């Protein structure tokens, strides 16, 4: 059972780190004048559990703060992610 808790925790950390790195990569590409590649991967990373890191890194780097879609969707996805993680930790014993 402890293994499942550790596995879920590592997943949360990994997907949030990926979300942070992806926002940083987009910002660096935008500063260099290269195409950023759109928001599809950003939304995918946020939906998979990295919405909190994506939203926080957007504010920390001051990048894409004028995008209304991102400013509305990321907090909603963050609430959804927190709820899913809470349900995952709460009901992990069902998988045994």
C-alpha positions in Angstrom: 0.0 0.0 0.0 2.9 2.4 0.7 4.2 1.7 -2.8 0.9 3.1 -4.3 1.2 6.2 -2.2 4.8 6.7 -3.3 3.9 6.0 -6.9 1.1 8.6 -6.9 3.3 11.1 -5.2 6.1 10.6 -7.7 3.6 11.0 -10.6 2.3 14.3 -9.2 5.8 15.6 -8.8 6.8 14.5 -12.3 3.9 15.9 -14.1 4.1 19.2 -12.3 7.8 19.4 -13.1 7.0 18.7 -16.8 4.4 21.4 -16.8 6.9 23.9 -15.3 9.6 23.0 -17.8 7.1 23.2 -20.7 6.1 26.7 -19.8 9.7 27.7 -19.5 10.5 26.1 -22.9 7.6 28.0 -24.5 8.8 31.3 -23.0 12.4 30.7 -24.1 11.2 29.9 -27.6 9.0 33.0 -27.7 12.0 35.2 -26.5 14.2 33.7 -29.3 11.5 34.4 -31.9 10.9 30.7 -32.6 7.4 29.2 -32.8 6.1 28.1 -29.5 4.0 25.1 -30.8 0.6 26.1 -29.5 -1.2 25.4 -26.3 -2.3 21.7 -26.9 0.6 20.2 -25.0 0.3 22.8 -22.3 -3.4 21.8 -21.8 -2.5 18.2 -21.9 0.1 18.6 -19.2 -2.3 20.6 -17.1 -5.1 18.0 -17.6 -2.8 15.2 -16.6 -2.1 16.8 -13.2 0.3 19.7 -13.8 -2.2 22.6 -13.8 -0.9 24.0 -10.5 2.7 24.2 -11.7 1.6 25.6 -15.1 -0.5 28.3 -13.5 2.2 29.2 -10.9 5.0 29.2 -13.5 3.0 31.5 -15.8 2.8 34.1 -13.0 6.4 33.5 -11.9 7.8 34.0 -15.5 5.2 36.6 -16.4 4.4 34.7 -19.6 1.0 34.4 -21.4 -0.9 36.3 -18.7 -3.0 38.1 -21.3 -4.4 34.8 -22.6 -8.0 34.7 -21.3 -8.4 31.0 -22.0 -5.3 30.0 -20.0 -6.2 32.4 -17.1 -9.7 30.8 -16.8 -8.9 27.1 -17.7 -5.8 26.6 -15.5 -7.4 27.4 -12.1 -10.4 25.2 -13.1 -8.1 22.4 -14.1 -6.1 22.9 -10.9 -9.2 22.5 -8.8 -10.0 19.3 -10.7 -6.5 18.0 -10.3 -6.5 18.6 -6.5 -9.9 16.8 -6.3 -8.5 13.9 -8.3 -5.4 13.6 -6.2 -7.4 13.8 -3.0 -9.7 11.0 -4.2 -6.6 9.0 -5.3 -5.0 9.3 -1.9 -8.3 8.7 -0.1 -9.4 5.7 -1.9 -6.1 4.0 -2.8 -6.9 1.1 -0.6 -9.7 0.1 -3.1 -7.0 -1.0 -5.6 -5.6 -3.6 -3.2 
